[in-house]
Amino acid sequence: MHFMNETTQKPGALRLAAAVILGIIVGSILFFIVALFIGMFNALLGMNIPLRTDVMEDILSAFLLIVFIGLSIAGFCWKVWTSPVTEESAVPESEE
């Protein structure tokens, strides 16, 4: 199997930093969406699921927030590591 011998370039620090920042943002948004749906489910059925958007008062919420952020960062970093680096096309210089 020769397709596994291809070497990829190491991604730049800027791409990894962008992946981490995007992972934090997307993970936080996903947490708030899930927390809102669980809150609606709680209100609708009268259940007592201890998950709120107030992370400081609820350990389960803080854990879920960390999980979502961690998975998002890992997903975006994996995508950066596995996608090839785009090469800038050489723009011909205009003749003066």
N, C-alpha and C positions, 0 to 999 in steps of 0.2 A: 504494500500500500504506500504509494509515493505521495499521496495527497496530504499526508500528515507531516511531511518533511518541510513544508513551507514555513519560512520564518517571517514573522511580522515585526514591524518596527515597534519599538517601545513608545507608548503614548507620552506626550509632553505633560509637564506638570500643570500647565494651564487647562488642558482637557480633563485631567483628574480632579483639579480643583473645581471646575465647572460641574463635573459629575457629582461631587460631594455636595456642593451648594444646591444643585437641582434635586438631589436625593433628600436633603433636609426639607426643602420646600414641598416636594410632592408627598413625602411621608407625613408631614404635618397636615397637609390638606386631606389626605386619605384618612388620617386619624379623626379629624373633625367631621368628615362625612360619615364614617362608621359610628362615631359617638352620637351624631344627630339621629341616624337611623335607629340605633339602640334606644335612644331617648324617646323617639316616637313609638317604638315597639313597647317600651315600658309604660308609657302613658295610655296607649291603646288597650293593652291587656292587663294593666294594673300589676305588673310584675315588679320585683325589686332587684333588678340587675344593677350592681354598684358600678356604673360607668358613667362618668360625667366629663364635660369638657374642662372642668376645673381640675387640672392635673395636680396641683399642689395639695389638694385634700384627699386624693384617692390614689392609693398605690397601684391598683389595677389599671387605672387610666394612665398613670405614668409609665407602667410597664408596657402597655399597649402602644403608647406613643413612641417609646424607644424601639419597640419591635418594628413598627411601621417605618420609622426613619432609618433604622439599620437595614431593613430589607430593601428600601428604596435606594439607599446609598450603594449597597452591594449590587443591585440590579444595574444601576447606571454605570458603576465602575466596571462591572463585567462587560457591559456593552462597549465601553471605551476601550477595554483591553482586547476585545475580540473583533472590533471593526477596524478596517485598515485606515491608515492616516490618509486624508485627502491631500493630493499634491496640487499646489497652485500651478495653474497653466501659465506658461511663459507668454507674457504680453509683448508683442514686438514693439520696439521703440519707434516712435514716429520720426521720420526723416525730416530734418530741418533744412 
